[in-house]
Amino acid sequence: MKPQPVRPRKSPIDFPGRRDLAGFVGRYHSQVSNPEFHFQDAREDLFVYVEKRPFQIFSREPVTASFSVLTDPTYRNYRSPGGRASLEAAALQLCESYRQYHSNADVFFENEALRIYHIHQQQASDTKAGQ
């Protein structure tokens, strides 16, 4: 599973395992500090992509926008520079909190713009084999 920002356009290719980053952060942010917590719907390997320098869709925030645009989750979380930066900061905080309390998480890749976290989870069959 790879939580990532929602693409502005629908892709003709289905990517099973991808999740909406805002939904992922909203669902798990309050749980990751619990050492007993595990991502229930994740596959064996979970990769979380966090933009350290959020991608800019606009060179600057639009001066005006309608109420319907401002309340649209896609605009708020991914197209608005401030909203996107807030979401990426929350995702970074979630991953760092998880890493603090769980030994199965590490930084898979990092450069000046992007950090990819890797969380390796044991599958049910792995757990049974180890017993």
N, C-alpha and C positions, 0 to 999 in steps of 0.2 A: 504494500500500500504506500502511495506517495502523495501526501497532502501537498497540494500546490494551488497557486491562485487559479481561479476560474478563467478560462479563456474567453475573450470577448465574443468570439464567433464559435459556433458549434463545428466540431471537426467531424468529417465523415468516418473517421477511424475511432472505434470504441477502444478505450484504454481501461480495461478492468483493473481495479485496485487503486485507481486515483480517487482522492477525496478532496472536497472543498476545504481549503486551509482555514477559512473563517469558521466553518462548522466544526472542524477538528479542534481548533483552539477553544471555541465555545464549549464544546462537549467535555474536554479533558483538562482544562486549565486548573480547575480546583482539585483534581484528583492526583496529579503526578507527584506531589510531595509525599504521598503515602507509600512507604516501602513495599507494601503488599499489593499495590496497584499494578495491573497489567492491561495493555490495550486488548480488549476482548475481541474486536472484529479484525484485528490485524493478522496478516500472514506471518510467516516465520521471520521475514526481513522487512522492516519498516524503514523507509527513507523519508525524512522530512526536509524539504528544501526551504531555506530561510534566506531572504534577500537582506544582506547587511546594508546594502545601498539600494533602497527600493527603486524599481524600474519606474521611470517617469513617462507616463502616457502623454501628459501635457507639459509644455515648458514651464508653465505656472498654473496655479489653481484658477479655474474660470471665475470671473467676477460675478456672474449671475448664473443661477440654475433654478429650474422649477422645483417646486416641492416634491413632485413625483420623482424627479431625478435624484434629489438629495436623500430621499428615503429608500431608494432602490439599493438593495444589498450589494449588487455587483458594482455599482458606482461607488458606494461608500467604502467598500473593502478593497477594491482593485483599481478603479480609475481615478479616484480622488487622491492626489499626492499625500495629503495629510492622513486620510483613512488607510491608505496602503501602508504608509510608514508605521502607523499605530498597530495594524495587524501584524506586520513583520516583527515589530518589537515584542508583541505579545507571544508570537510563535517562538522567538528566540528565548524569551523568559520561560516558556513552557518547557522547551527542550533542555535548557540549562538546569531547571528545577528537577526534571526527570533524571538527568544525568547525575545530579548530586545524590539522589536517593537510590539509584539503580546501577549496578555494575555492567549491565548488558547494553549500554549506550556509549557511543563514541562519535567523534567527528570523522566522517568518511572522506570529506573533501572540503577545502576552504581556500578562497582567494579573497581579493579585496571587496568583491561584490556579493559573494554567495557563500553560505555554509550549508553543507548537507550532513544531517545527523543520520546515523545508522543505529537502529535498535533491533537487536537480534532476540527473538523470542523463541522459547522452546515450544514445539508443537505438542499436542496431546500425545501423539505416538512416541515422541522423544521422551516425555515425562514417564510414560508407562515403561519404556525400555530401560530407563535408569533406576526403576524401583526394584 
